[in-house]
Amino acid sequence: MQKAIAAASAGGIKARRTPLTREQIGGFWAVYLGWVLDGVDSVIYALVLVPALTELLPNSGIAATPGNLGMYGSILFALFLIGWGLSFIWGPLADRFGRVRTLAASILIYSVFTGAAAFAHNVWELAAFRLIAGIGVGGEWALAGTYVAESWPEDRRKMGAGYLQTGYYLGFFLAAWLNYTIGATYGWRAMFLCGLAPALLAIFTVLKVKEPGQWRKAANRTTNAAADARADATADEAPATTASSPLRVIFTGALLRRTVTSAALVGVAIVGLWAGSVYEASAVVTLATRAGIDHMGTVRLASIGAAILSLATVAGCLVAPWLAERIGRRAALGVYFAGMAASIVIAFGWAFYLPNGLGLFMASLALLGFFGGNFAIFSLWLPEQYPTRVRATAFAFNASVGRFIGAGVNFLLAAAIHWQGSLGVPVAWTAAAFAIGMLILPFAVETRHDTLPE
C-alpha cells in the first residue's frame, strides 16, 4: 500500500486515502470516548485538590497549611502515578485476550474507583482510591493507541493517532466545564461522582466493538503454532516448548534498544505532563487568592485555565503527526520537548512570582498545552516499533516505566514544595527533564518511513 501511494505521488497523481469502514469508525469513536473520559478522571483530582485536602487533612489529624496542602497533594499525585505504573499488567492481557475486552476492564476499574473517592473520609482513603483508579486509567492509552494503530489502514493510522490523543485533552476541557458548574456549586465530592459515567461505556465497548483484524490474525497464528508444537511433541514423545512471554521478548535483540529509549522518553514527557497540567489548577488558585479573588471566582478561574490548557493541547496533538511525518519522529519530539521546557520555566519560574502575574500565567498555559501535545507522537511512534504479538505489552510497559519515573519526581516535588513553601520554583525545575530527553533522542529508533510491523 505504501509503495502504491509513493508511486502515485511520484507520477503526479494525488493519492486517495483509504476509506474507513463503518466498523473502523465505530470502533474509533468507542475508544476515543474512553480516552476522553480517561482524561476527565485523570484531571478531576487536580481541579479539586485544594478543597478536597482542605477538608480531609484535618480529618486525618493534619493541619491544612499551604505547605501541607502542597506536600500531601504531591504525595497523592505520586501514588496515582504508581497506579498508572502498575497498569503495565494490561499489556500482556491485551496481547493474550484481545484489545477490546481488556480495554473495557480498565475503563470499569478507573470509573468505579474514581466514583468511590467521593466517599473518602480522610486523606488515606482518598489515596487508596486514587491508587487503584490509576491502575485503570493507565491502561487506556496503551490499549486505545494499539487498537487504532492495528484497525486503521496504513495511510490513515498516523493521523488517527493524533486524533485519538486529542480525546484525553478534550477530557480536560470537559472536566473544567464540570468543575465550573457542578464543582463550584456542589463541591469536590460531586466531581468524583461524575467519574462513574465511564462504567456504561465499558459495557458498550464489550458488546459492540470488534477486535482489530491484525490482532485476530496474530492470535490465529499463535494458536496454530501452539497446536503444531503440541502435535510435534506428541510425535516425538517430548514436552513442547512454549513461546517466550511478550514482556521477555521486548528486552531481546533489536527490541531492547527500542524499549529502553522509549521508556525513558515517555518518562520525560510524563514529568512535563504532571508539571504543566496537574499543578495548573493549584497555581491558578494560589495566584487568584493572592489577587483577592473570592472562592467561587478562584474555582472558576482554575476551570478556565484548564480549558485553555486542554484546547491548546488538542491543537498540539493535531500538529504533532503532521510534523512527525515532515521531519521525523525524533526531530518532532525534540521540538516539543524544547517548547515544553521553555513553557514550564516561563509559567512557573517567572509568571508565578510576578506581583500581578495571574494574567500572564493564564496566557502561558496556551504554550504549556500546545507542547504538551507531544504524547500524540508516542501514540503513532510506539506501535511502529514492535510486532503485533507484543505491541500492547511494549506500549503498556514503556508508558508504565515513564509513570514510575513521574511518581519519583512527584515525591521529590512534595519535599521541595514543603521546603520552599511554594510550588513555583520546584515545578520550574522539572524543565531540566526535557534537556535530558533531548540527549536521549539521538539513540532512539527512527520509524518515519516504516509501515506497521505484522
C-alpha positions, 0 to 999 in steps of 0.5 A: 500500500505504501509503495502504491501511494509513493508511486502515485505521488511520484507520477503526479497523481494525488493519492486517495486515502483509504476509506474507513469502514463503518466498523473502523469508525465505530470502533474509533469513536468507542475508544476515543470516548474512553480516552476522553473520559480517561482524561476527565478522571485523570484531571478531576483530582487536580481541579479539586485538590485544594478543597478536597485536602482542605477538608480531609487533612484535618480529618486525618489529624493534619493541619491544612497549611499551604505547605501541607496542602502542597506536600500531601497533594504531591504525595497523592499525585505520586501514588496515582502515578504508581497506579498508572505504573502498575497498569503495565499488567494490561499489556500482556492481557491485551496481547493474550485476550484481545484489545477490546475486552481488556480495554473495557476492564480498565475503563470499569476499574478507573470509573468505579474507583474514581466514583468511590473517592467521593466517599473518602473520609480522610486523606488515606482513603482518598489515596487508596482510591486514587491508587487503584483508579490509576491502575485503570486509567493507565491502561487506556492509552496503551490499549486505545493507541494499539487498537487504532494503530492495528484497525486503521489502514496504513495511510490513515493510522498516523493521523488517527493517532493524533486524533485519538490523543486529542480525546484525553485533552478534550477530557480536560476541557470537559472536566473544567466545564464540570468543575465550573458548574457542578464543582463550584456549586456542589463541591469536590465530592460531586466531581468524583461522582461524575467519574462513574459515567465511564462504567456504561461505556465499558459495557458498550465497548464489550458488546459492540466493538470488534477486535482489530483484524491484525490482532485476530490474525496474530492470535490465529497464528499463535494458536496454530503454532501452539497446536503444531508444537503440541502435535510435534511433541506428541510425535516425538514423545517430548514436552513442547516448548512454549513461546517466550512471554511478550514482556521477555521478548521486548528486552531481546535483540533489536527490541531492547534498544527500542524499549529502553529509549522509549521508556525513558522518553515517555518518562520525560514527557510524563514529568512535563505532563504532571508539571504543566497540567496537574499543578495548573489548577493549584497555581491558578488558585494560589495566584487568584487568592493572592489577587483577592479573588473570592472562592467561587471566582478562584474555582472558576478561574482554575476551570478556565485555565484548564480549558485553555490548557486542554484546547491548546493541547488538542491543537498540539496533538493535531500538529504533532503527526503532521510534523512527525511525518515532515521531519521525523519522529525524533526531530518532532519530539525534540521540538516539543520537548524544547517548547515544553521546557521553555513553557514550564520555566516561563509559567512557573519560574517567572509568571508565578512570582510576578506581583500581578502575574495571574494574567500572564500565567493564564496566557502561558498555559496556551504554550504549556498545552500546545507542547504538551501535545507531544504524547500524540507522537508516542501514540503513532511512534510506539506501535511502529516499533514492535510486532503485533504479538507484543505491541500492547505489552511494549506500549503498556510497559514503556508508558508504565516505566515513564509513570514510575519515573513521574511518581519519583519526581512527584515525591521529590516535588512534595519535599521541595514544595514543603521546603520552599513553601511554594510550588513555583520554583520546584515545578520550574525545575522539572524543565531540566527533564526535557534537556535530558530527553533531548540527549536521549533522542539521538539513540532512539529508533527512527520509524518515519518511513516504516509501515506497521510491523505484522 
